[in-house]
Amino acid sequence: MTTTAPAPGKVLHTAYQKSVAAYWNSNRDDPVNLRLGDVDGLYHHHYGIGDYDPSVLEGPSDTRDDRIIKEMHRLETTQADLLLDHLGDISPGDRLLDAGSGRGGTSLMAYQRFGCQVNGVTISEYQVEFANNHAEQWGVADRVKFHFRNMLDTGFETGSCRAVWTNETTMYVNLFQLFAEFSRLLEYGGRYVCITGCYNDVTGGRSKAVSRIDEHYICNIHPRSEYFKALAANNLVPINVIDLTAGTIPYWELRARSSVATGIEDPFLTAYREGSFHYLLIAADRI
Ligand SMILES: C[S@@+](CC[C@H](N)C(=O)[O-])C[C@H]1O[C@@H](n2cnc3c(N)ncnc32)[C@H](O)[C@@H]1O
């Protein structure tokens, strides 16, 4: 793929982006992501969907936490599988972009499924190194590559991507700028898939629980309406919108009972249950 890699000093444009990058660079020993990833080598930085198996809470107490960790990892991998289900028909000759790629779990799953070139971008240099080392260990580094780049300004060639996804990354950026970049990158008829938390326009502005999530992750959760305005403004036409809110609550309930709970479980559960926050999948086609 023709690409103009921005000079490393030009990747972060604002003081805010520098603070987000610093957050993810310092997030190295986070057991909630590392212990789950250690289960099978797929390291995610997103949440899970689907019912958990209640039997993991029963049985010998000395192995209970291991059972919970494995089950939480199954649910987060199920979430990534659902995202990939919505990318449409992908051939080995296609190129995909994982925008805000974290430690690279979803990119590796995409390669396993489609066998095509996958590029991931993240503004954390630590994550780029972690994910590239991992792709090397999996023997797929020639097909799955991670780059220190800004998803608002990737430097990849216009029209070079068959599909682009964001898995819990859009709350860090202006959606109009982001979708303008994706619209540029996608070929005609290409697909964009997003999984995100967004606040509910119907219940009003940010609830206290949503504000606590923003503060915890230094992010800026958008209202649901903003996604559809920004998609429409950038020639991205929704084909599927799925409300995953009810489907993600069991993950949070299980996580609250695990040894890797961080304290943010309560605001998520409150926000979802009171209806001020949704967990959505949006798939849109580039016209
Ligand atoms: C919650 S993590 C999600 C990681 C990954 N998508 C996953 O599902 O495991 C958010 C990611 O967004 C990335 N990010 C935030 N702002 C970004 C930007 N402007 N450009 C590229 N990546 C960004 C962070 O570095 C981090 O990797």
The ligand as a Gaussian input file, in Angstrom:
#p B3LYP/6-31G(d) Opt

LIG

0 1
 C      -10.060000       1.298000      24.327000
 S       -8.626000       1.108000      23.335000
 C       -9.265000       0.036000      22.062000
 C       -8.174000      -0.781000      21.406000
 C       -8.608000      -1.795000      20.351000
 N       -9.457000      -1.206000      19.357000
 C       -9.274000      -3.005000      20.953000
 O      -10.462000      -3.240000      20.691000
 O       -8.620000      -3.771000      21.657000
 C       -8.519000       2.704000      22.523000
 C       -7.390000       2.808000      21.502000
 O       -7.583000       4.029000      20.749000
 C       -6.312000       4.547000      20.466000
 N       -6.443000       5.967000      20.053000
 C       -6.988000       6.997000      20.737000
 N       -6.941000       8.119000      19.995000
 C       -6.344000       7.797000      18.807000
 C       -6.003000       8.515000      17.633000
 N       -6.270000       9.818000      17.499000
 N       -5.403000       7.838000      16.618000
 C       -5.116000       6.506000      16.730000
 N       -5.418000       5.779000      17.832000
 C       -6.022000       6.412000      18.856000
 C       -5.535000       4.319000      21.750000
 O       -4.140000       4.459000      21.542000
 C       -5.986000       2.876000      22.061000
 O       -5.174000       1.985000      21.328000

